[in-house]
Amino acid sequence: MKQWYAKEFSRLTQVSVRTLHHYDKIGLLKPSLRLSNRYRLYSEQDLSKLQQIIALKFFGFELAQIKRLLAHNANMLENLGMQAKFLQEKAETLLQAKLK
């Protein structure tokens, strides 16, 4: 199984090392392994989880919401549908306010 140090993982995913450390600190994305020298090693499974985090952020979910969704293995499609509906309603409200 492929593993990357934080800097390599950052380059691969285009997510800053600082952001990776923040995600680790808040428990959103813990590296698969932490070496005795405190280096973080990320796995292919971590890569998959980070891709989910990035997608959910793109759709407007907050980090706390993402953490809950991933922790509870909630139905991703259902949650994305609800978020899409929320964003559509928000866009309509903003458009109506702009037209007034």
C-alpha positions as a printed NumPy array, in Angstrom:
array([[  0.   ,   0.   ,   0.   ],
       [  1.31 ,   3.43 ,  -0.979],
       [  2.097,   5.966,   1.761],
       [  3.135,   9.597,   1.652],
       [  4.728,  11.997,   4.105],
       [  2.674,  15.124,   4.774],
       [  4.669,  17.255,   2.325],
       [  4.314,  14.667,  -0.461],
       [  0.623,  14.211,   0.332],
       [  0.195,  17.981,   0.21 ],
       [  1.76 ,  18.164,  -3.244],
       [ -0.316,  15.236,  -4.481],
       [ -3.621,  16.662,  -3.236],
       [ -2.84 ,  20.38 ,  -3.514],
       [ -3.973,  20.799,   0.094],
       [ -1.464,  22.706,   2.213],
       [  0.502,  20.974,   4.949],
       [ -0.961,  23.517,   7.364],
       [ -4.487,  22.447,   6.363],
       [ -3.555,  18.777,   6.761],
       [ -2.232,  19.531,  10.25 ],
       [ -5.454,  21.402,  11.056],
       [ -7.582,  18.484,   9.862],
       [ -5.476,  16.198,  12.066],
       [ -5.849,  18.529,  15.059],
       [ -9.66 ,  18.657,  14.789],
       [ -9.916,  14.918,  14.113],
       [-11.26 ,  15.264,  10.587],
       [ -8.383,  13.489,   8.837],
       [ -5.929,  11.626,  11.022],
       [ -2.886,  10.239,   9.212],
       [ -2.736,   6.458,   9.107],
       [  0.579,   6.447,  10.9  ],
       [  2.571,   8.846,  13.002],
       [  6.242,   7.973,  13.341],
       [  8.275,   8.386,  16.539],
       [  9.776,  11.561,  15.067],
       [  6.158,  12.89 ,  14.783],
       [  6.165,  12.697,  10.977],
       [  2.747,  11.963,   9.562],
       [  2.242,   9.221,   6.974],
       [ -0.894,   9.235,   4.837],
       [ -2.285,   6.182,   3.036],
       [ -4.453,   5.566,  -0.011],
       [ -7.419,   5.323,   2.368],
       [ -6.543,   8.796,   3.697],
       [ -6.396,  10.032,   0.11 ],
       [ -9.909,   8.748,  -0.518],
       [-11.184,  10.393,   2.665],
       [ -9.511,  13.701,   1.761],
       [-11.159,  13.596,  -1.671],
       [-14.53 ,  13.234,   0.075],
       [-13.697,  16.167,   2.357],
       [-12.739,  18.338,  -0.622],
       [-15.951,  17.44 ,  -2.462],
       [-18.127,  18.149,   0.569],
       [-16.381,  21.494,   1.143],
       [-17.023,  22.354,  -2.517],
       [-20.734,  21.723,  -1.95 ],
       [-20.791,  24.104,   1.   ],
       [-20.568,  21.782,   3.983],
       [-18.721,  23.11 ,   7.025],
       [-15.884,  21.096,   8.552],
       [-17.955,  20.148,  11.617],
       [-20.719,  18.853,   9.334],
       [-18.207,  16.914,   7.243],
       [-16.736,  15.349,  10.362],
       [-20.188,  14.18 ,  11.485],
       [-21.069,  12.858,   8.028],
       [-17.871,  10.869,   7.71 ],
       [-18.024,   9.607,  11.301],
       [-21.548,   8.284,  10.922],
       [-21.046,   6.946,   7.397],
       [-24.181,   8.835,   6.447],
       [-25.731,   8.36 ,   3.033],
       [-23.555,  10.682,   0.961],
       [-25.973,  11.071,  -1.958],
       [-28.859,  11.96 ,   0.327],
       [-26.767,  14.572,   2.125],
       [-25.517,  16.054,  -1.132],
       [-29.108,  16.278,  -2.367],
       [-30.175,  18.119,   0.774],
       [-27.211,  20.49 ,   0.499],
       [-27.961,  21.139,  -3.189],
       [-31.561,  22.014,  -2.294],
       [-30.342,  24.347,   0.469],
       [-27.897,  26.078,  -1.899],
       [-30.568,  26.458,  -4.571],
       [-32.96 ,  28.063,  -2.073],
       [-30.18 ,  30.356,  -0.857],
       [-29.361,  31.377,  -4.456],
       [-33.032,  32.122,  -5.146],
       [-33.274,  34.242,  -1.996],
       [-30.169,  36.2  ,  -2.973],
       [-31.457,  36.689,  -6.505],
       [-34.821,  37.97 ,  -5.24 ],
       [-33.065,  40.37 ,  -2.858],
       [-30.926,  41.655,  -5.723],
       [-33.976,  42.238,  -7.934],
       [-35.724,  44.365,  -5.277]])
